[in-house]
């Protein structure tokens, strides 16, 4: 389904437990039948509920890159290896290239 103004739409509000929110929103997004509204537009991105998870994820990615670089240099691995980018891509993770 496509979302066009000429198609009938309903405005609903969902109350989803925090522990199920990510999977629920992911599944709804996969259906392609839902349009989300940001009900917290006035809230700075760094003040949102998920900012700590994003920071932890970035920190973990930085650590993984460090260990990956250390392993590659110690074992002189250059080809036929799986990169962090390939792993992240397989899991639909967008890498922040500024994190190193």
N, C-alpha and C positions, 0 to 999 in steps of 0.2 A: 503494500500500500504506500501511496505517496501522500504527503501532507500538503494540501492546497487549501486555500481559503474557501473554495467552492464546495469542498467536501464537508459533510457533517462532522462536527467535533464536539467533544464534551470536556469541560474543565473539571478535573478531579484532583483531590488531594490525598496522597497516600501517606500513611503513618507506618513506617517500616522499622523494626528493631535494628539498632545500630549494627549488631553482629551479622545481620542478613542484608544490610543495605547495599553493599558492593555487588554481591551476586545478583540481587534483585534488579538493580539498575542496569547491570550488565546484560541480563537476560531481556529486559524490556528494550534496551537499545538494540540488541540483536534482532528483535522482531521488526524494527523499523517502523513501528506504528505509533510511536510515542514522541511527543515533543516536550522537552523539559523547560521549565521556567526557573530562573535563578531568583529565589525568594530572599536572597541575602546580597543583593547588588551593592548595598551601601557598606558592606563589610569588606575590609581590606583583605586581600588574598592571604596575607600572613596572619590573619586573625581567625581564619576559618578552622573548623573542627579537624580537618584532615591534614593540616599543615605539618604536624609532628610526624605523621606517617610518611609524608613526602620527604621531609628532612632525613628521617631514618633510612628511607630507601636510597636517597642520594648518597648518604654516608656509606651504606653497605656497597653501593656501586663503586664508590671511590676505593674502598678496601679491596674489592674484588679485582679492580684494575691493577692496584698495587701488587697483589699476590700473583696475578696473571703475568705481569711484567717481570717479577722476580723469578717465577718458574721458567718463563721463556728464556731469560738471560742465563739462569743457572744450568738449564738443560739444552741451551742453544736450539730451542724449538723454533722453526721458521715456517714449516708448511704442513699441510694436512692436519691442522689443529682447529678446534672450535673456538671462536672468539666470543668475548662477552657480548658483543653486538649481535652475533648469531643466536646466542642463547636468549637474549632480551627480545629479539625479533620473533623468535619461536613462541614467546609468551606474551606477545603484543605489548611490550614495554617500550616506551619512548625514552631513549637515552638523552640526557642533557649533556651536550658536548662540552659545556664549560666546566663540568665536574671532572677533576683529574686527580 
